[in-house]
Amino acid sequence: SQRFERQLYYGPILCIGCGACAQACPEGCHRLENGVHAFDRAACRLCLECAGACPSGAIELVGRAATVEELLAEIEKGRVYYDESGGGLTLSGGEPLAHFAFTRDLLTAARGRGLHTCVETCGFGPAGRFIEIVPLVDLFLWDLKDTDATRHEANTGAPLAPILANLRAVDASGCATVLRCILLAGVNLEDAHIRRIGEIAAELRHCGGVELLAYHSLGASKRERLGLPPQNEPALAPTPAQMDAARAWLRREFGLTVK
């Protein structure tokens, strides 16, 4: 979701120290040093010989190319479940609109098959892209990471104003939305932010409600497997009581459907 090209996962906990990867790698990226596996990612050119040779699954390819037709074949396997549950296709990520042409083509094909379509988005991007796919989307799950403009840009690298403008444009077009808002203790878990979430949701004509999400650090293990440095951050997860209080307040003050 952060890089478009393929990458390799390496999970040390799964490594059995057999040396098969070192024997298979033509670049010498893998080696055993005193029985401990070492991986030189800088020298790796993703030939994937190591992943094929690894018997324990410690080395794994992340990311694969697929055509619209291939994905639809996978999606259609769940048709009975979608029909029974009222579900369908959700494009998540990462950011689906970063791959706009493919996303548009996949949504078009899914619409042609009569599938319910949902797009989870951060809301940042050219306004025209959102409006172009509105006829192909039944529901947008709209990430609203913060409502303080200065804090939003500092923590996400993107300005807040275009995200809100795109949200309002999609709402004006008649497309349904649900706001998904992550809460971080010591960052945006504050009364002013919670109130602003309610105000934004209340002004939308086609918003089906708000989902409040507690921050978690499950991505830390993925960073390790991708060879990325750990993020030095405090414990930012709100308590269940804090989450319940925020949900109850939004329901009470704005009459919103809140999960």
C-alpha positions as a Markdown table, in Angstrom:
| # | Residue | x | y | z |
|---|---|---|---|---|
| 1 | Ser | 0.0 | 0.0 | 0.0 |
| 2 | Gln | 3.0 | 2.3 | 0.3 |
| 3 | Arg | 5.0 | 1.2 | -2.7 |
| 4 | Phe | 3.5 | 0.1 | -6.1 |
| 5 | Glu | 6.2 | -2.4 | -7.0 |
| 6 | Arg | 6.4 | -6.0 | -5.5 |
| 7 | Gln | 8.3 | -6.5 | -2.3 |
| 8 | Leu | 9.5 | -9.4 | -0.2 |
| 9 | Tyr | 8.4 | -10.3 | 3.3 |
| 10 | Tyr | 11.0 | -12.0 | 5.5 |
| 11 | Gly | 9.8 | -13.4 | 8.7 |
| 12 | Pro | 12.7 | -14.4 | 11.0 |
| 13 | Ile | 10.4 | -16.4 | 13.3 |
| 14 | Leu | 9.6 | -18.8 | 10.4 |
| 15 | Cys | 13.2 | -19.2 | 9.2 |
| 16 | Ile | 14.7 | -22.7 | 10.0 |
| 17 | Gly | 18.2 | -21.8 | 9.0 |
| 18 | Cys | 18.4 | -24.3 | 6.1 |
| 19 | Gly | 20.3 | -22.0 | 3.7 |
| 20 | Ala | 18.1 | -22.9 | 0.7 |
| 21 | Cys | 17.6 | -19.2 | 0.0 |
| 22 | Ala | 21.4 | -18.5 | 0.0 |
| 23 | Gln | 21.9 | -21.3 | -2.5 |
| 24 | Ala | 19.1 | -20.1 | -4.8 |
| 25 | Cys | 19.9 | -16.4 | -4.8 |
| 26 | Pro | 22.0 | -15.3 | -7.8 |
| 27 | Glu | 22.9 | -12.0 | -6.2 |
| 28 | Gly | 24.1 | -13.3 | -2.9 |
| 29 | Cys | 21.5 | -11.4 | -1.0 |
| 30 | His | 21.0 | -14.2 | 1.5 |
| 31 | Arg | 23.6 | -15.7 | 3.7 |
| 32 | Leu | 24.0 | -17.6 | 7.0 |
| 33 | Glu | 26.3 | -16.0 | 9.5 |
| 34 | Asn | 27.0 | -18.3 | 12.5 |
| 35 | Gly | 23.8 | -20.0 | 11.8 |
| 36 | Val | 21.8 | -16.7 | 11.6 |
| 37 | His | 20.1 | -15.6 | 8.4 |
| 38 | Ala | 21.1 | -12.2 | 7.0 |
| 39 | Phe | 19.3 | -10.5 | 4.1 |
| 40 | Asp | 20.8 | -7.7 | 2.0 |
| 41 | Arg | 17.7 | -6.0 | 0.7 |
| 42 | Ala | 19.6 | -3.3 | -1.2 |
| 43 | Ala | 21.1 | -5.9 | -3.5 |
| 44 | Cys | 17.8 | -7.7 | -4.1 |
| 45 | Arg | 16.4 | -7.4 | -7.7 |
| 46 | Leu | 13.3 | -9.4 | -6.9 |
| 47 | Cys | 14.1 | -12.4 | -9.0 |
| 48 | Leu | 12.1 | -14.4 | -6.4 |
| 49 | Glu | 14.3 | -17.5 | -6.6 |
| 50 | Cys | 14.6 | -17.3 | -2.8 |
| 51 | Ala | 10.9 | -17.3 | -2.2 |
| 52 | Gly | 10.5 | -20.4 | -4.4 |
| 53 | Ala | 13.3 | -22.2 | -2.6 |
| 54 | Cys | 12.2 | -21.4 | 1.0 |
| 55 | Pro | 10.6 | -24.5 | 2.5 |
| 56 | Ser | 9.2 | -22.8 | 5.6 |
| 57 | Gly | 7.4 | -19.7 | 4.1 |
| 58 | Ala | 9.8 | -17.3 | 5.8 |
| 59 | Ile | 10.3 | -15.5 | 2.5 |
| 60 | Glu | 7.2 | -14.4 | 0.7 |
| 61 | Leu | 6.3 | -12.3 | -2.3 |
| 62 | Val | 4.1 | -9.3 | -1.5 |
| 63 | Gly | 2.0 | -8.0 | -4.4 |
| 64 | Arg | 1.0 | -9.6 | -7.7 |
| 65 | Ala | -0.2 | -8.4 | -11.0 |
| 66 | Ala | -3.8 | -9.3 | -12.0 |
| 67 | Thr | -6.2 | -8.4 | -14.8 |
| 68 | Val | -9.7 | -7.3 | -14.3 |
| 69 | Glu | -10.9 | -10.6 | -15.7 |
| 70 | Glu | -8.8 | -12.5 | -13.2 |
| 71 | Leu | -10.0 | -10.6 | -10.3 |
| 72 | Leu | -13.7 | -10.9 | -11.4 |
| 73 | Ala | -13.2 | -14.7 | -11.6 |
| 74 | Glu | -12.1 | -14.7 | -7.9 |
| 75 | Ile | -14.9 | -12.3 | -6.9 |
| 76 | Glu | -17.6 | -14.4 | -8.6 |
| 77 | Lys | -16.6 | -17.4 | -6.4 |
| 78 | Gly | -18.4 | -15.6 | -3.6 |
| 79 | Arg | -21.5 | -14.7 | -5.5 |
| 80 | Val | -23.8 | -16.9 | -3.4 |
| 81 | Tyr | -22.5 | -15.3 | -0.2 |
| 82 | Tyr | -23.0 | -11.8 | -1.6 |
| 83 | Asp | -26.5 | -12.6 | -2.7 |
| 84 | Glu | -27.4 | -14.0 | 0.8 |
| 85 | Ser | -25.6 | -11.3 | 2.9 |
| 86 | Gly | -26.2 | -8.3 | 0.7 |
| 87 | Gly | -22.5 | -7.8 | 0.3 |
| 88 | Gly | -20.4 | -7.4 | -2.8 |
| 89 | Leu | -17.0 | -6.0 | -3.9 |
| 90 | Thr | -15.0 | -3.6 | -1.7 |
| 91 | Leu | -11.9 | -1.9 | -3.1 |
| 92 | Ser | -9.6 | -1.0 | -0.3 |
| 93 | Gly | -5.9 | -0.5 | 0.0 |
| 94 | Gly | -3.8 | 1.5 | 0.2 |
| 95 | Glu | -5.7 | 3.9 | -1.9 |
| 96 | Pro | -7.8 | 2.5 | -4.8 |
| 97 | Leu | -7.8 | 5.8 | -6.7 |
| 98 | Ala | -4.0 | 5.8 | -6.9 |
| 99 | His | -4.6 | 3.1 | -9.5 |
| 100 | Phe | -7.4 | 5.0 | -11.1 |
| 101 | Ala | -7.7 | 3.5 | -14.5 |
| 102 | Phe | -7.7 | -0.1 | -13.2 |
| 103 | Thr | -10.1 | 0.8 | -10.4 |
| 104 | Arg | -12.5 | 2.4 | -12.9 |
| 105 | Asp | -12.3 | -0.6 | -15.2 |
| 106 | Leu | -12.9 | -3.1 | -12.4 |
| 107 | Leu | -15.8 | -1.1 | -11.0 |
| 108 | Thr | -17.3 | -0.9 | -14.5 |
| 109 | Ala | -17.0 | -4.7 | -15.0 |
| 110 | Ala | -18.4 | -5.4 | -11.5 |
| 111 | Arg | -21.4 | -3.1 | -12.2 |
| 112 | Gly | -21.9 | -5.0 | -15.4 |
| 113 | Arg | -22.1 | -8.2 | -13.4 |
| 114 | Gly | -24.7 | -6.7 | -11.0 |
| 115 | Leu | -22.4 | -6.6 | -8.0 |
| 116 | His | -22.8 | -4.1 | -5.2 |
| 117 | Thr | -19.6 | -2.0 | -5.2 |
| 118 | Cys | -17.9 | -0.2 | -2.3 |
| 119 | Val | -14.7 | 1.9 | -2.4 |
| 120 | Glu | -12.7 | 2.7 | 0.7 |
| 121 | Thr | -10.8 | 5.9 | 0.2 |
| 122 | Cys | -8.8 | 8.6 | 2.0 |
| 123 | Gly | -10.6 | 11.1 | -0.2 |
| 124 | Phe | -7.5 | 12.8 | -1.5 |
| 125 | Gly | -7.0 | 13.2 | -5.2 |
| 126 | Pro | -8.4 | 15.1 | -8.3 |
| 127 | Ala | -12.1 | 15.8 | -7.8 |
| 128 | Gly | -12.9 | 14.7 | -11.3 |
| 129 | Arg | -11.8 | 11.1 | -10.5 |
| 130 | Phe | -14.3 | 10.8 | -7.7 |
| 131 | Ile | -17.1 | 12.2 | -9.8 |
| 132 | Glu | -16.3 | 10.0 | -12.7 |
| 133 | Ile | -16.7 | 6.8 | -10.7 |
| 134 | Val | -19.8 | 7.9 | -8.7 |
| 135 | Pro | -22.1 | 6.1 | -11.2 |
| 136 | Leu | -20.1 | 2.9 | -10.6 |
| 137 | Val | -20.1 | 3.0 | -6.8 |
| 138 | Asp | -22.9 | 2.1 | -4.4 |
| 139 | Leu | -21.0 | 3.2 | -1.2 |
| 140 | Phe | -17.9 | 5.1 | -0.3 |
| 141 | Leu | -16.2 | 4.3 | 3.0 |
| 142 | Trp | -14.6 | 7.7 | 3.5 |
| 143 | Asp | -11.5 | 7.9 | 5.9 |
| 144 | Leu | -11.6 | 11.2 | 7.9 |
| 145 | Lys | -8.4 | 10.9 | 9.8 |
| 146 | Asp | -8.6 | 14.3 | 11.5 |
| 147 | Thr | -10.6 | 17.5 | 11.4 |
| 148 | Asp | -7.9 | 19.9 | 12.5 |
| 149 | Ala | -6.3 | 21.1 | 9.2 |
| 150 | Thr | -2.8 | 21.8 | 10.7 |
| 151 | Arg | -2.7 | 18.5 | 12.5 |
| 152 | His | -4.0 | 16.5 | 9.5 |
| 153 | Glu | -1.4 | 17.8 | 7.2 |
| 154 | Ala | 1.4 | 17.3 | 9.8 |
| 155 | Asn | 0.5 | 13.7 | 10.4 |
| 156 | Thr | -0.7 | 12.5 | 7.0 |
| 157 | Gly | 1.3 | 14.8 | 4.6 |
| 158 | Ala | -1.9 | 15.8 | 2.8 |
| 159 | Pro | -4.2 | 18.9 | 3.2 |
| 160 | Leu | -7.6 | 18.4 | 4.7 |
| 161 | Ala | -9.6 | 20.9 | 2.5 |
| 162 | Pro | -9.5 | 18.9 | -0.8 |
| 163 | Ile | -10.7 | 15.8 | 1.1 |
| 164 | Leu | -13.7 | 17.6 | 2.5 |
| 165 | Ala | -14.4 | 19.2 | -0.8 |
| 166 | Asn | -14.4 | 15.8 | -2.5 |
| 167 | Leu | -16.6 | 14.3 | 0.2 |
| 168 | Arg | -19.2 | 17.1 | -0.3 |
| 169 | Ala | -19.1 | 16.7 | -4.1 |
| 170 | Val | -19.7 | 13.0 | -3.9 |
| 171 | Asp | -22.5 | 13.6 | -1.4 |
| 172 | Ala | -24.1 | 16.2 | -3.7 |
| 173 | Ser | -24.0 | 13.7 | -6.5 |
| 174 | Gly | -26.3 | 11.4 | -4.4 |
| 175 | Cys | -23.8 | 8.7 | -3.6 |
| 176 | Ala | -24.0 | 7.1 | -0.2 |
| 177 | Thr | -21.1 | 7.5 | 2.2 |
| 178 | Val | -20.0 | 6.3 | 5.7 |
| 179 | Leu | -17.3 | 8.2 | 7.5 |
| 180 | Arg | -14.5 | 6.1 | 9.0 |
| 181 | Cys | -12.5 | 8.0 | 11.7 |
| 182 | Ile | -9.5 | 6.6 | 13.5 |
| 183 | Leu | -8.9 | 7.9 | 17.0 |
| 184 | Leu | -5.5 | 8.2 | 18.5 |
| 185 | Ala | -5.0 | 8.9 | 22.2 |
| 186 | Gly | -2.9 | 12.0 | 22.7 |
| 187 | Val | -3.4 | 13.0 | 19.0 |
| 188 | Asn | -7.0 | 13.6 | 18.0 |
| 189 | Leu | -9.0 | 12.0 | 20.8 |
| 190 | Glu | -10.5 | 15.3 | 21.9 |
| 191 | Asp | -13.9 | 16.9 | 22.2 |
| 192 | Ala | -13.3 | 19.4 | 19.4 |
| 193 | His | -12.5 | 16.6 | 16.9 |
| 194 | Ile | -15.4 | 14.4 | 17.9 |
| 195 | Arg | -17.8 | 17.4 | 17.6 |
| 196 | Arg | -16.5 | 18.3 | 14.2 |
| 197 | Ile | -16.9 | 14.7 | 13.0 |
| 198 | Gly | -20.6 | 15.0 | 14.0 |
| 199 | Glu | -21.0 | 18.3 | 12.3 |
| 200 | Ile | -19.5 | 17.1 | 9.0 |
| 201 | Ala | -21.7 | 13.9 | 9.1 |
| 202 | Ala | -24.8 | 15.9 | 9.9 |
| 203 | Glu | -24.4 | 18.3 | 7.0 |
| 204 | Leu | -24.2 | 15.4 | 4.4 |
| 205 | Arg | -27.5 | 14.3 | 2.9 |
| 206 | His | -26.4 | 10.8 | 2.0 |
| 207 | Cys | -24.2 | 9.8 | 4.9 |
| 208 | Gly | -25.2 | 6.5 | 6.4 |
| 209 | Gly | -23.3 | 7.0 | 9.6 |
| 210 | Val | -19.9 | 7.1 | 11.3 |
| 211 | Glu | -17.5 | 4.3 | 12.2 |
| 212 | Leu | -15.0 | 5.2 | 15.0 |
| 213 | Leu | -11.9 | 3.1 | 14.8 |
| 214 | Ala | -9.4 | 2.7 | 17.7 |
| 215 | Tyr | -5.7 | 3.0 | 16.6 |
| 216 | His | -3.8 | -0.2 | 16.7 |
| 217 | Ser | -0.1 | -1.1 | 16.1 |
| 218 | Leu | -0.7 | -4.3 | 14.1 |
| 219 | Gly | 1.3 | -2.8 | 11.2 |
| 220 | Ala | 4.5 | -3.0 | 13.2 |
| 221 | Ser | 5.0 | -6.7 | 12.4 |
| 222 | Lys | 4.6 | -5.9 | 8.7 |
| 223 | Arg | 7.2 | -3.2 | 8.8 |
| 224 | Glu | 9.6 | -5.7 | 10.4 |
| 225 | Arg | 8.9 | -8.2 | 7.6 |
| 226 | Leu | 9.5 | -5.6 | 5.0 |
| 227 | Gly | 12.8 | -4.6 | 6.5 |
| 228 | Leu | 11.6 | -1.1 | 7.5 |
| 229 | Pro | 12.7 | 0.6 | 10.7 |
| 230 | Pro | 10.3 | 0.5 | 13.6 |
| 231 | Gln | 8.2 | 3.6 | 14.2 |
| 232 | Asn | 9.1 | 5.1 | 17.6 |
| 233 | Glu | 5.6 | 5.9 | 18.9 |
| 234 | Pro | 3.9 | 5.8 | 22.3 |
| 235 | Ala | 0.9 | 3.6 | 23.0 |
| 236 | Leu | -1.8 | 5.5 | 21.0 |
| 237 | Ala | -4.7 | 3.1 | 21.3 |
| 238 | Pro | -7.7 | 4.6 | 23.1 |
| 239 | Thr | -9.3 | 2.5 | 25.8 |
| 240 | Pro | -12.6 | 0.7 | 25.1 |
| 241 | Ala | -14.3 | 3.1 | 27.6 |
| 242 | Gln | -13.0 | 6.1 | 25.7 |
| 243 | Met | -14.3 | 4.7 | 22.4 |
| 244 | Asp | -17.7 | 3.9 | 23.8 |
| 245 | Ala | -18.0 | 7.4 | 25.3 |
| 246 | Ala | -17.2 | 9.0 | 21.9 |
| 247 | Arg | -19.7 | 6.8 | 20.1 |
| 248 | Ala | -22.4 | 7.6 | 22.7 |
| 249 | Trp | -21.7 | 11.3 | 22.6 |
| 250 | Leu | -22.1 | 11.4 | 18.8 |
| 251 | Arg | -25.3 | 9.4 | 18.9 |
| 252 | Arg | -26.8 | 11.7 | 21.6 |
| 253 | Glu | -25.7 | 15.0 | 20.2 |
| 254 | Phe | -26.2 | 14.4 | 16.5 |
| 255 | Gly | -28.6 | 11.5 | 16.3 |
| 256 | Leu | -26.1 | 9.6 | 14.1 |
| 257 | Thr | -25.7 | 5.9 | 13.4 |
| 258 | Val | -22.3 | 5.3 | 15.0 |
| 259 | Lys | -20.4 | 2.0 | 15.2 |
